[in-house]
Amino acid sequence: MEQHGGDAAASSATNAAATSDNQLEDGGAGSIKVKVSFASNNFDVSITPQSTFGDLKQVIAKATGLDPEVQNVLFRGKENEDHESLQMAGVKDNAKMILIENSPTKNEDLEKVDSVEEINENIEEISRGLEAVNQVREETNQFAEQVVSLEAVVCSGTQVADKDFIFLTEMLMRQLLKLDGIDVEGKGRVQRKMEVRRVQALVEKLDSLRAKNSNPTSDVQEKADEPSSPSSKVNQE
């Protein structure tokens, strides 16, 4: 629809070229001719050099049907203010100008483009956040396997060096720091929170295993203190 409007205006400009020539002839000795290029059409308008660019837009509006509010008139590659004088800007007879339609729909299209770009940036940011959380999760998986291995050794009654617990705990604390430094929104925020809880649970598990490893006789004593079952008493008798 926007292109159709521009073609219609350009066609109107072509049809108005003869009228513009008549305006030039009737303009008087003080008038100059300005050559205007609009889309694929060229036409002339006549105006006094003392006129302003705002006045020129009014003349162009009569020739093209384009309201002055949607006109961008470029002279020597730049757009002048409406109050500026043609003569002061250096506009002379047969000066060339370029007319560009700056319609509200075009502005809306630009706003839509900006909005789409902003959405894409947000999606990329969320993707980067999720990727960072996934990377931390993969690293934590390896530490989780080591925690499981330690648990099996401790539960078997074998003594484990305290430095092994210290090392794993430090590694897991670093994972928490990494997660805290990841900026995420939406789904990424939920994933990060879940991973934080998981790492914290592993740290608590290590603390429990470390305490058990430092006092392995406590489990044996607890079992010895447990009351005998009825079946065992029968067997003893």
SERO-4910 file (N, C-alpha, C, O; in steps of 0.05 Angstrom, whole numbers):
BEGIN
 pado doro    nc1    nc2    nc3   cac1   cac2   cac3    cc1    cc2    cc3    oc1    oc2    oc3
  Met    A     17    -24      0      0      0      0     17     25      0     11     45    -13
  Glu    A     39     24     14     57     47     16     70     53    -11     72     77    -19
  Gln    A     79     32    -26     91     36    -52     70     47    -71     77     64    -88
  His    A     45     37    -69     24     46    -87     19     76    -83     15     91   -102
  Gly    A     21     85    -57     17    114    -51     39    130    -64     34    152    -75
  Gly    A     64    119    -62     87    134    -74     85    136   -104     91    156   -115
  Asp    A     76    113   -117     73    113   -146     52    133   -155     55    147   -175
  Ala    A     30    134   -139      8    152   -146     18    181   -144     11    198   -161
  Ala    A     34    186   -123     44    214   -119     63    221   -142     63    243   -152
  Ala    A     80    201   -149     99    206   -170     85    210   -197     93    228   -213
  Ser    A     63    195   -202     48    198   -226     35    226   -227     33    239   -247
  Ser    A     25    234   -203     13    261   -201     34    282   -207     27    303   -219
  Ala    A     59    277   -198     80    296   -203     85    299   -233     90    321   -243
  Thr    A     85    276   -247     89    276   -276     67    291   -290     72    307   -309
  Asn    A     43    286   -282     20    300   -294     21    330   -289     10    346   -304
  Ala    A     34    337   -266     34    365   -259     57    380   -271     60    404   -267
  Ala    A     75    366   -286     98    379   -297     91    402   -315    103    423   -314
  Ala    A     70    397   -332     62    418   -351     51    442   -335     56    465   -343
  Thr    A     36    436   -314     26    458   -297     48    474   -285     47    498   -283
  Ser    A     69    459   -276     92    472   -264    106    490   -284    115    512   -277
  Asp    A    108    481   -309    120    498   -330    104    524   -334    115    545   -337
  Asn    A     77    521   -332     60    545   -335     65    563   -311     65    588   -314
  Gln    A     69    551   -287     75    567   -264    100    583   -267    103    606   -259
  Leu    A    120    570   -281    145    583   -285    142    607   -304    153    628   -300
  Glu    A    126    602   -325    121    624   -344    107    647   -331    112    670   -337
  Asp    A     89    640   -312     73    661   -299     87    672   -274     77    690   -260
  Gly    A    110    660   -267    123    667   -242    134    695   -242    138    707   -221
  Gly    A    139    707   -265    150    734   -265    180    734   -267    193    713   -266
  Ala    A    191    758   -269    220    760   -273    236    751   -249    259    743   -252
  Gly    A    224    752   -225    239    744   -201    238    715   -195    250    707   -175
  Ser    A    225    698   -211    223    670   -205    247    654   -216    260    662   -235
  Ile    A    252    631   -202    273    613   -212    259    585   -216    238    580   -204
  Lys    A    272    569   -232    262    542   -236    278    522   -220    303    523   -220
  Val    A    264    505   -205    278    484   -189    270    457   -201    247    450   -204
  Lys    A    291    441   -207    286    414   -217    284    394   -194    303    392   -178
  Val    A    262    381   -192    257    362   -170    256    333   -181    242    327   -200
  Ser    A    271    316   -167    272    287   -174    257    272   -152    264    273   -129
  Phe    A    236    258   -160    219    243   -141    214    215   -152    202    212   -172
  Ala    A    225    195   -137    223    167   -146    235    165   -174    259    171   -177
  Ser    A    220    156   -194    231    153   -221    222    176   -239    225    175   -263
  Asn    A    211    197   -227    201    220   -242    216    245   -236    227    249   -214
  Asn    A    217    263   -256    230    289   -254    210    310   -262    196    307   -282
  Phe    A    208    332   -247    190    354   -255    202    380   -245    220    380   -228
  Asp    A    192    402   -256    202    429   -249    180    444   -234    156    441   -239
  Val    A    189    461   -216    171    480   -203    184    507   -203    208    510   -204
  Ser    A    168    528   -203    178    555   -203    172    568   -176    151    564   -164
  Ile    A    191    584   -166    189    597   -140    208    620   -139    228    620   -153
  Thr    A    203    639   -122    221    662   -119    244    654   -101    240    638    -82
  Pro    A    268    663   -106    292    656    -89    289    665    -61    303    654    -43
  Gln    A    273    685    -56    269    695    -28    251    677    -11    249    680     13
  Ser    A    239    657    -25    221    639    -11    237    620      7    261    617      4
  Thr    A    223    607     26    236    588     44    232    560     34    217    555     15
  Phe    A    246    541     46    242    513     39    214    504     46    203    486     33
  Gly    A    202    516     67    174    510     73    156    519     51    137    505     44
  Asp    A    161    542     39    146    551     16    149    532     -7    129    526    -22
  Leu    A    173    523    -11    179    504    -33    162    478    -30    152    467    -49
  Lys    A    160    469     -5    145    445      0    115    449     -6    102    430    -16
  Gln    A    105    473     -2     78    479     -9     73    477    -39     53    467    -48
  Val    A     93    488    -54     91    487    -83     93    458    -93     78    449   -110
  Ile    A    111    443    -81    114    414    -88     88    399    -81     81    381    -96
  Ala    A     76    406    -59     51    393    -51     29    396    -72     14    378    -78
  Lys    A     28    420    -85      9    425   -106     15    408   -130     -3    399   -145
  Ala    A     41    403   -135     49    388   -159     47    358   -155     43    343   -174
  Thr    A     50    348   -130     52    319   -126     28    308   -109     22    285   -111
  Gly    A     16    326    -94     -5    316    -76      6    306    -49     -9    297    -32
  Leu    A     32    308    -45     45    300    -20     43    323      0     52    346     -6
  Asp    A     33    318     24     32    338     45     61    347     52     79    330     52
  Pro    A     65    372     58     92    381     66    103    366     90    127    363     92
  Glu    A     85    356    108     95    341    131    109    316    125    126    306    141
  Val    A    104    304    102    116    278     95    138    282     73    148    263     62
  Gln    A    145    307     68    166    313     48    193    317     60    196    332     80
  Asn    A    213    303     49    241    308     55    254    319     30    257    304     11
  Val    A    260    345     29    272    357      6    301    361     10    310    375     28
  Leu    A    317    347     -6    346    348     -3    359    366    -24    354    363    -48
  Phe    A    376    384    -15    390    402    -33    420    399    -26    429    403     -4
  Arg    A    436    391    -46    464    386    -43    469    364    -21    488    366     -5
  Gly    A    451    344    -21    455    322     -3    445    326     26    449    308     42
  Lys    A    433    348     32    424    353     60    396    365     60    387    377     40
  Glu    A    382    362     82    356    373     85    357    398    101    368    399    123
  Asn    A    346    420     90    346    445    104    321    449    121    300    436    116
  Glu    A    322    467    140    299    473    156    279    488    140    285    503    121
  Asp    A    253    485    148    232    498    132    234    529    132    226    542    112
  His    A    246    541    153    247    570    154    271    581    139    274    605    136
  Glu    A    289    564    129    313    573    115    306    584     87    289    573     74
  Ser    A    319    605     80    315    618     54    329    602     32    351    592     36
  Leu    A    316    599      9    328    586    -14    353    600    -23    373    588    -29
  Gln    A    351    627    -24    373    643    -33    397    640    -15    420    638    -24
  Met    A    393    641     11    414    639     31    427    611     30    451    608     36
  Ala    A    412    591     22    422    563     20    437    559     -6    449    538    -10
  Gly    A    437    579    -25    451    576    -50    435    565    -72    446    556    -93
  Val    A    408    565    -69    391    554    -90    388    575   -113    380    598   -108
  Lys    A    396    567   -137    394    584   -160    377    572   -182    366    550   -178
  Asp    A    374    586   -204    357    576   -226    368    550   -236    392    546   -239
  Asn    A    350    531   -241    356    504   -250    370    487   -228    383    466   -235
  Ala    A    368    495   -203    379    479   -182    365    452   -180    341    450   -185
  Lys    A    380    432   -173    368    405   -171    363    397   -142    380    402   -125
  Met    A    340    385   -137    333    376   -111    321    348   -112    310    340   -133
  Ile    A    323    333    -90    312    306    -89    290    306    -68    293    315    -46
  Leu    A    267    295    -76    244    293    -58    241    264    -49    240    245    -65
  Ile    A    239    260    -23    235    234    -11    210    235      6    206    253     22
  Glu    A    193    215      3    169    213     19    175    201     46    185    178     47
  Asn    A    170    215     67    175    205     94    148    200    108    139    216    125
  Ser    A    134    179    100    107    174    109    107    162    137    127    149    145
  Pro    A     85    165    152     84    153    179     86    123    178     97    111    197
  Thr    A     77    110    156     78     81    154    107     73    153    115     51    163
  Lys    A    124     89    140    153     82    138    165     84    165    182     67    173
  Asn    A    158    104    181    168    107    208    160     83    225    175     73    241
  Glu    A    134     74    221    125     51    236    141     26    228    147     10    246
  Asp    A    147     24    203    163      1    194    190      1    207    201    -20    215
  Leu    A    202     25    209    229     27    222    227     20    251    245      7    262
  Glu    A    205     28    264    201     21    292    198     -9    295    208    -21    315
  Lys    A    184    -21    276    180    -50    277    207    -65    274    213    -84    287
  Val    A    224    -54    256    250    -66    252    267    -64    277    280    -83    285
  Asp    A    266    -40    290    280    -37    315    270    -56    337    285    -67    352
  Ser    A    243    -60    337    231    -78    357    240   -106    352    246   -121    371
  Val    A    241   -115    327    249   -142    320    278   -146    327    286   -167    338
  Glu    A    295   -126    322    323   -128    329    327   -130    359    344   -145    368
  Glu    A    311   -115    374    312   -116    403    304   -144    413    317   -155    431
  Ile    A    283   -155    401    275   -182    409    296   -203    403    302   -220    419
  Asn    A    309   -200    379    330   -219    372    354   -217    392    366   -237    399
  Glu    A    360   -192    400    382   -188    419    375   -202    446    392   -214    458
  Asn    A    350   -199    454    341   -212    479    343   -242    477    351   -256    496
  Ile    A    335   -253    454    336   -282    450    365   -292    451    371   -312    463
  Glu    A    383   -277    438    411   -284    438    422   -283    467    438   -300    475
  Glu    A    414   -263    482    424   -260    509    414   -283    527    429   -294    542
  Ile    A    389   -291    523    378   -314    538    392   -339    530    398   -356    547
  Ser    A    398   -343    504    411   -367    495    439   -368    506    449   -390    514
  Arg    A    453   -345    508    480   -345    519    479   -353    549    496   -367    558
  Gly    A    459   -343    563    456   -349    591    451   -379    596    463   -391    613
  Leu    A    432   -391    579    427   -419    581    451   -436    575    456   -456    588
  Glu    A    466   -427    555    490   -442    547    510   -442    570    524   -462    575
  Ala    A    513   -419    583    532   -417    606    523   -435    629    540   -448    641
  Val    A    497   -436    635    487   -453    656    492   -482    649    499   -498    666
  Asn    A    487   -490    624    491   -517    615    521   -526    618    527   -548    625
  Gln    A    538   -507    612    567   -513    614    575   -518    643    590   -537    649
  Val    A    564   -502    662    569   -507    690    558   -533    699    570   -548    715
  Arg    A    534   -540    688    521   -566    695    538   -589    687    542   -609    702
  Glu    A    550   -588    663    567   -610    653    592   -613    671    600   -635    677
  Glu    A    603   -591    679    626   -592    697    618   -604    724    633   -620    736
  Thr    A    595   -596    734    586   -606    760    580   -635    759    583   -649    779
  Asn    A    571   -645    736    566   -674    733    591   -691    740    589   -712    753
  Gln    A    614   -681    732    639   -695    738    645   -695    768    653   -715    779
  Phe    A    640   -672    781    645   -671    810    624   -688    825    631   -700    845
  Ala    A    600   -689    814    579   -706    827    587   -735    826    582   -750    845
  Glu    A    599   -744    804    609   -772    802    630   -777    823    631   -799    835
  Gln    A    648   -758    828    669   -761    848    657   -763    876    667   -778    893
  Val    A    636   -747    881    622   -748    907    610   -776    911    612   -787    933
  Val    A    598   -788    891    587   -815    893    608   -835    899    605   -853    915
  Ser    A    631   -832    885    654   -851    890    664   -849    918    669   -869    931
  Leu    A    666   -824    928    675   -820    956    656   -833    976    664   -845    995
  Glu    A    630   -829    970    610   -841    988    613   -871    990    610   -883   1011
  Ala    A    617   -884    967    620   -913    966    644   -922    983    643   -942    997
  Val    A    666   -907    980    691   -914    995    687   -910   1025    694   -928   1041
  Val    A    675   -887   1033    671   -882   1061    652   -902   1074    657   -911   1096
  Cys    A    631   -909   1060    611   -928   1070    623   -956   1073    613   -972   1088
  Ser    A    644   -962   1057    656   -988   1059    675   -990   1083    686  -1011   1089
  Gly    A    679   -968   1097    696   -967   1120    725   -960   1115    741   -959   1133
  Thr    A    731   -954   1089    758   -946   1082    763   -917   1088    746   -900   1082
  Gln    A    786   -910   1099    792   -883   1106    800   -867   1081    816   -877   1065
  Val    A    789   -843   1078    795   -826   1055    811   -801   1065    805   -790   1086
  Ala    A    831   -793   1049    847   -769   1057    829   -745   1058    812   -740   1040
  Asp    A    833   -729   1079    816   -705   1083    819   -685   1060    800   -670   1053
  Lys    A    842   -685   1047    847   -666   1025    828   -671   1001    822   -653    986
  Asp    A    819   -696    998    800   -702    977    773   -688    981    761   -678    962
  Phe    A    764   -687   1006    740   -672   1012    743   -642   1008    726   -629    998
  Ile    A    766   -632   1017    772   -603   1015    773   -595    985    761   -574    978
  Phe    A    786   -611    969    788   -605    940    760   -604    927    754   -585    913
  Leu    A    744   -625    931    718   -626    919    700   -604    928    685   -592    912
  Thr    A    701   -597    954    685   -576    965    693   -549    952    675   -533    945
  Glu    A    719   -545    948    728   -520    936    719   -518    907    710   -497    898
  Met    A    720   -540    893    711   -541    865    681   -534    862    673   -520    845
  Leu    A    666   -545    881    637   -540    880    630   -511    888    612   -500    877
  Met    A    646   -500    906    642   -472    913    648   -454    889    635   -433    885
  Arg    A    667   -461    873    674   -446    849    650   -448    829    645   -428    815
  Gln    A    637   -471    828    614   -473    810    592   -454    819    578   -443    802
  Leu    A    588   -451    845    568   -432    855    575   -404    847    557   -388    840
  Leu    A    600   -397    848    609   -370    840    604   -366    810    595   -344    802
  Lys    A    609   -386    794    604   -384    765    574   -379    760    567   -362    744
  Leu    A    557   -395    773    528   -392    770    519   -364    778    501   -353    766
  Asp    A    530   -354    800    523   -327    809    530   -306    790    517   -285    789
  Gly    A    550   -310    773    559   -290    754    545   -291    727    551   -275    709
  Ile    A    527   -311    724    512   -313    698    487   -297    699    470   -300    717
  Asp    A    484   -278    679    461   -261    678    440   -274    659    445   -275    635
  Val    A    418   -283    670    398   -297    654    370   -287    661    366   -275    683
  Glu    A    352   -291    643    324   -284    647    306   -307    640    314   -326    626
  Gly    A    281   -306    650    261   -326    643    270   -355    649    276   -361    672
  Lys    A    269   -372    629    275   -400    633    304   -404    643    309   -422    659
  Gly    A    322   -387    634    350   -389    643    353   -385    672    369   -397    685
  Arg    A    337   -366    683    337   -360    712    329   -385    728    340   -392    749
  Val    A    308   -399    718    298   -423    732    320   -445    731    325   -458    751
  Gln    A    332   -449    708    353   -469    705    377   -463    723    388   -481    735
  Arg    A    384   -438    725    407   -430    743    400   -436    772    417   -446    787
  Lys    A    375   -430    780    367   -435    808    368   -464    815    377   -472    836
  Met    A    359   -481    796    359   -510    800    388   -520    803    393   -537    820
  Glu    A    406   -510    787    433   -519    788    447   -509    814    463   -524    825
  Val    A    440   -485    823    451   -476    849    443   -494    871    459   -502    888
  Arg    A    417   -502    872    408   -520    893    422   -547    891    428   -559    912
  Arg    A    427   -556    867    440   -582    863    469   -581    874    477   -599    888
  Val    A    483   -560    868    511   -557    878    511   -555    908    528   -567    921
  Gln    A    492   -539    919    491   -537    948    486   -564    962    497   -569    983
  Ala    A    469   -580    949    463   -607    960    488   -624    960    493   -640    978
  Leu    A    505   -621    939    529   -637    937    549   -628    959    563   -645    970
  Val    A    550   -602    964    568   -592    985    560   -603   1012    576   -611   1028
  Glu    A    534   -603   1017    523   -614   1043    529   -643   1045    536   -653   1067
  Lys    A    527   -658   1023    534   -686   1023    563   -691   1029    570   -709   1044
  Leu    A    580   -674   1018    609   -677   1024    615   -671   1053    631   -686   1066
  Asp    A    602   -651   1065    606   -645   1093    598   -669   1110    612   -676   1130
  Ser    A    576   -682   1103    566   -705   1118    586   -729   1116    592   -742   1136
  Leu    A    596   -733   1092    615   -755   1087    641   -749   1101    654   -768   1111
  Arg    A    649   -724   1101    674   -717   1114    673   -722   1144    692   -732   1156
  Ala    A    650   -715   1156    647   -720   1185    646   -750   1191    658   -759   1211
  Lys    A    634   -765   1174    633   -794   1177    660   -807   1174    667   -826   1188
  Asn    A    675   -796   1154    702   -806   1149    721   -801   1172    739   -817   1178
  Ser    A    717   -778   1186    735   -770   1208    730   -787   1233    747   -787   1251
  Asn    A    706   -799   1235    699   -815   1259    686   -841   1250    662   -845   1255
  Pro    A    700   -859   1237    688   -883   1226    678   -902   1248    660   -918   1242
  Thr    A    689   -901   1273    680   -919   1294    652   -913   1304    640   -930   1318
  Ser    A    642   -889   1299    616   -881   1309    594   -899   1298    575   -906   1312
  Asp    A    597   -907   1273    576   -924   1260    577   -952   1273    556   -964   1278
  Val    A    601   -961   1279    604   -988   1291    592   -988   1319    578  -1007   1327
  Gln    A    597   -966   1334    586   -964   1361    556   -962   1361    542   -974   1378
  Glu    A    545   -947   1341    516   -944   1339    503   -971   1334    481   -977   1345
  Lys    A    516   -987   1317    504  -1014   1311    506  -1032   1336    488  -1048   1340
  Ala    A    528  -1029   1351    531  -1046   1375    511  -1039   1396    502  -1056   1411
  Asp    A    503  -1013   1397    484  -1004   1417    456  -1010   1410    438  -1008   1427
  Glu    A    451  -1018   1385    423  -1024   1377    413  -1049   1391    428  -1069   1393
  Pro    A    388  -1049   1400    377  -1073   1414    375  -1097   1395    370  -1094   1371
  Ser    A    379  -1120   1406    378  -1144   1389    350  -1150   1381    331  -1144   1396
  Ser    A    346  -1162   1358    320  -1168   1348    310  -1193   1362    326  -1209   1371
  Pro    A    284  -1198   1364    272  -1222   1377    283  -1247   1365    287  -1267   1380
  Ser    A    287  -1248   1339    296  -1273   1326    324  -1280   1335    330  -1304   1338
  Ser    A    341  -1259   1340    368  -1265   1348    369  -1276   1376    385  -1293   1382
  Lys    A    350  -1267   1394    349  -1277   1421    341  -1307   1421    351  -1322   1437
  Val    A    323  -1314   1404    314  -1342   1402    337  -1359   1393    340  -1381   1404
  Asn    A    353  -1350   1374    375  -1365   1365    396  -1370   1387    408  -1391   1389
  Gln    A    400  -1348   1403    420  -1350   1425    411  -1370   1445    427  -1385   1456
  Glu    A    385  -1371   1451    375  -1390   1470    377  -1419   1459    370  -1438   1473
***
